[in-house]
Amino acid sequence: MKRTPKSPAKASLLAFGAHPDDIEFGCGGIVASEMSAGRAVHFVICSRGESGSKGDARQRAGEARRSAALLGATVEFLELGGDAHFEVSASCSIRLARVLRRVRPGIVLAPSVVGNQHPDHARLGAMVRDASRLARYGGVKELRALASHRIGALFYYAITPEAEPKDVVPVLVDISAPKILATWISAMQAHRSQVSALPYVELQLARARLRGLQCGVGHAMALFPNDPVVIDSLDQVIRS
């Protein structure tokens, strides 16, 4: 019997969030789409939202775990000084680089480096950017216990419209499939302490609907590449 060759495994995706709900609101539809396509996804949440006005640290961490489970992602928490206390530093970037070397993702998602309503977002984005470089350098003494790692691509997500880079052409991801939308909505709604206070779900759905209308699909989300996107053929950017 002739065996059908197995398709190569998809490179894993690692998404960083400053707070327990950032990934879901900022790029949750994309995560749902990638998980549905067979890509392994891991979340690293760098605080427990303890400085927020709604929900305590224990509640918000529990919401994050439930939300990640709905998306099919694994999750861990990494403290970088506490909610609302992030500082861009070499030591924090090296800690993030250690995560990159341990998880060894092909694709990394991080909050946009454009300042917006919460300073932790842009600061984490800048440190992930630095960490993606440091993870490559074999001579960093604090990282020598783990083999160096070069990621395939770093993309930023914008939690709010104000955080979208104005000088970067986005990559738009079609998330129109009903199952993808339903999974994303459920993941956002799992953050009950937050969605009970303000219409965050409606806001993100409206943004995705507008993006979709702009590119001719039902709903779409934007990612902003840190570096130019390299392709082998123009066929890779032609929609079937």
C-alpha positions as CSV (number, residue, x, y, z in Angstrom):
1,M,0.0,0.0,0.0
2,K,1.3,3.4,-1.0
3,R,1.6,5.7,2.0
4,T,0.5,9.3,1.6
5,P,3.3,11.6,2.8
6,K,2.5,13.6,5.9
7,S,2.2,17.3,5.6
8,P,5.0,19.2,7.4
9,A,4.0,20.4,10.8
10,K,3.0,24.0,11.0
11,A,5.4,26.3,12.9
12,S,4.0,27.0,16.4
13,L,2.7,30.4,17.4
14,L,3.5,32.3,20.6
15,A,1.4,35.2,21.7
16,F,2.4,37.7,24.4
17,G,-0.2,39.7,26.3
18,A,0.4,42.4,29.0
19,H,-2.9,41.6,30.7
20,P,-5.2,38.5,30.9
21,D,-7.5,39.7,28.1
22,D,-5.2,41.5,25.7
23,I,-4.5,38.6,23.3
24,E,-8.2,37.7,23.0
25,F,-9.3,41.3,22.3
26,G,-6.3,42.1,20.1
27,C,-5.9,39.0,18.0
28,G,-8.2,36.3,19.3
29,G,-9.9,35.8,16.0
30,I,-6.6,35.1,14.3
31,V,-5.6,32.7,17.1
32,A,-8.9,30.8,16.6
33,S,-8.3,30.6,12.9
34,E,-4.7,29.4,13.3
35,M,-5.8,26.8,15.9
36,S,-8.5,25.6,13.5
37,A,-5.9,25.2,10.8
38,G,-3.8,22.9,13.0
39,R,-1.2,25.4,14.4
40,A,-0.1,25.0,18.1
41,V,-0.5,28.2,20.1
42,H,0.9,29.2,23.4
43,F,0.0,32.3,25.5
44,V,2.4,34.1,27.8
45,I,0.6,36.7,29.9
46,C,2.8,39.1,31.7
47,S,0.6,40.2,34.6
48,R,-2.6,39.2,36.2
49,G,-4.5,42.4,35.7
50,E,-4.2,43.2,39.4
51,S,-4.3,47.0,38.9
52,G,-7.5,47.0,36.9
53,S,-10.8,48.5,38.1
54,K,-12.8,45.3,37.5
55,G,-11.9,41.9,38.8
56,D,-9.0,40.8,41.1
57,A,-5.9,39.0,40.1
58,R,-7.2,35.5,40.9
59,Q,-10.4,36.1,39.0
60,R,-8.7,37.5,36.0
61,A,-6.1,34.7,35.8
62,G,-9.0,32.1,36.0
63,E,-10.7,33.9,33.1
64,A,-7.5,33.8,31.1
65,R,-7.2,30.1,31.6
66,R,-10.8,29.4,30.6
67,S,-10.5,31.7,27.5
68,A,-7.2,30.0,26.4
69,A,-8.9,26.6,26.8
70,L,-11.8,27.7,24.5
71,L,-9.3,28.7,21.9
72,G,-7.3,25.5,22.3
73,A,-4.1,27.3,23.5
74,T,-1.8,26.6,26.3
75,V,-1.1,29.4,28.7
76,E,1.5,30.5,31.3
77,F,2.0,33.7,33.4
78,L,5.2,35.6,33.6
79,E,5.5,38.5,36.0
80,L,7.3,41.6,34.7
81,G,6.9,43.9,37.6
82,G,3.2,43.9,37.9
83,D,0.2,45.4,36.1
84,A,0.8,49.1,35.4
85,H,4.4,48.8,36.4
86,F,6.2,47.5,33.3
87,E,9.5,49.1,32.5
88,V,11.5,48.5,29.3
89,S,14.7,47.0,30.5
90,A,17.4,44.6,29.4
91,S,16.7,42.2,32.3
92,C,13.0,41.9,31.3
93,S,13.9,41.5,27.6
94,I,16.3,38.7,28.5
95,R,13.5,36.9,30.5
96,L,11.3,37.1,27.5
97,A,14.1,35.8,25.3
98,R,14.4,32.9,27.6
99,V,10.8,32.0,26.9
100,L,11.4,32.2,23.2
101,R,14.3,29.8,23.5
102,R,12.3,27.4,25.6
103,V,9.1,27.5,23.5
104,R,10.9,27.9,20.1
105,P,8.0,29.4,18.1
106,G,8.0,30.1,14.4
107,I,5.6,33.0,14.7
108,V,5.4,35.6,17.6
109,L,2.5,38.0,18.2
110,A,2.9,41.0,20.6
111,P,1.1,44.2,21.4
112,S,1.8,47.1,19.1
113,V,4.7,49.4,20.1
114,V,2.5,52.4,19.4
115,G,1.5,54.1,22.6
116,N,-2.3,54.0,23.5
117,Q,-4.4,54.0,26.6
118,H,-2.4,51.6,28.7
119,P,1.4,52.0,28.8
120,D,2.1,48.3,29.5
121,H,1.0,47.4,26.0
122,A,3.6,49.3,24.0
123,R,6.3,48.6,26.6
124,L,5.7,44.9,26.3
125,G,5.7,45.1,22.5
126,A,9.1,46.8,22.6
127,M,10.6,44.2,25.0
128,V,9.3,41.3,22.8
129,R,10.9,43.0,19.8
130,D,14.2,43.2,21.7
131,A,13.8,39.7,23.0
132,S,13.4,38.2,19.5
133,R,16.8,39.6,18.7
134,L,18.5,38.5,22.0
135,A,17.1,34.9,21.6
136,R,19.3,34.6,18.5
137,Y,22.6,35.6,20.1
138,G,24.5,32.7,21.4
139,G,26.8,34.7,23.6
140,V,24.3,36.2,26.0
141,K,25.5,34.8,29.3
142,E,22.1,34.7,30.9
143,L,20.7,32.6,28.1
144,R,23.5,30.1,27.6
145,A,21.6,27.2,29.3
146,L,19.2,27.2,26.3
147,A,20.0,26.8,22.6
148,S,19.7,30.0,20.6
149,H,16.5,30.4,18.5
150,R,15.6,32.6,15.5
151,I,11.9,33.2,15.1
152,G,10.3,33.2,11.7
153,A,8.3,36.4,12.0
154,L,7.2,38.9,14.6
155,F,3.8,40.6,14.2
156,Y,2.1,43.2,16.3
157,Y,-1.6,43.3,17.1
158,A,-3.5,46.5,18.1
159,I,-5.8,46.2,21.0
160,T,-7.4,49.6,20.2
161,P,-7.6,51.5,16.9
162,E,-5.3,54.2,18.4
163,A,-2.5,51.6,18.7
164,E,-2.5,50.7,15.0
165,P,0.8,51.8,13.3
166,K,0.1,54.4,10.7
167,D,3.3,53.7,8.6
168,V,3.0,49.9,8.3
169,V,0.8,48.1,5.8
170,P,-1.1,45.5,7.7
171,V,-1.5,41.8,6.9
172,L,-5.3,41.1,7.0
173,V,-6.5,37.7,8.2
174,D,-9.9,36.5,7.1
175,I,-11.8,35.3,10.2
176,S,-15.2,35.1,8.6
177,A,-15.9,31.4,9.1
178,P,-18.9,31.1,11.5
179,K,-17.0,28.6,13.7
180,I,-14.0,30.9,14.0
181,L,-16.2,33.9,14.9
182,A,-18.1,31.9,17.5
183,T,-14.9,30.6,19.1
184,W,-13.4,34.1,19.2
185,I,-16.6,35.6,20.8
186,S,-16.7,32.9,23.4
187,A,-13.1,33.5,24.3
188,M,-13.7,37.3,24.7
189,Q,-16.9,36.6,26.8
190,A,-14.9,34.4,29.1
191,H,-13.4,37.6,30.5
192,R,-16.6,38.3,32.4
193,S,-15.1,40.8,34.8
194,Q,-14.2,43.1,31.8
195,V,-17.0,42.6,29.3
196,S,-19.6,43.2,32.1
197,A,-18.3,46.7,32.5
198,L,-17.9,48.0,28.9
199,P,-18.9,46.7,25.4
200,Y,-15.5,45.3,24.5
201,V,-16.9,42.4,22.5
202,E,-19.0,44.7,20.3
203,L,-16.1,47.1,19.8
204,Q,-13.8,44.4,18.5
205,L,-16.5,42.8,16.3
206,A,-17.2,46.2,14.8
207,R,-13.5,46.7,14.1
208,A,-13.2,43.2,12.5
209,R,-16.4,43.8,10.4
210,L,-15.0,47.1,9.1
211,R,-11.7,45.5,8.2
212,G,-13.6,42.8,6.4
213,L,-15.7,45.2,4.4
214,Q,-12.5,47.0,3.4
215,C,-11.0,43.8,1.9
216,G,-14.2,42.1,0.7
217,V,-14.8,39.4,3.4
218,G,-17.1,39.2,6.3
219,H,-14.7,39.9,9.1
220,A,-10.9,40.4,9.2
221,M,-8.2,41.2,11.8
222,A,-5.0,43.1,11.2
223,L,-1.4,42.2,12.1
224,F,1.4,44.6,11.6
225,P,4.8,43.0,10.6
226,N,7.9,44.1,12.4
227,D,10.0,43.3,9.3
228,P,9.1,43.1,5.6
229,V,7.2,39.9,4.7
230,V,9.2,37.7,2.4
231,I,7.4,35.2,0.0
232,D,8.6,32.7,-2.5
233,S,6.0,33.5,-5.1
234,L,3.3,36.0,-5.8
235,D,0.9,33.0,-5.8
236,Q,1.2,33.1,-2.0
237,V,-0.7,36.4,-1.9
238,I,-3.5,35.5,-4.4
239,R,-6.7,34.5,-2.7
240,S,-8.4,31.5,-4.3
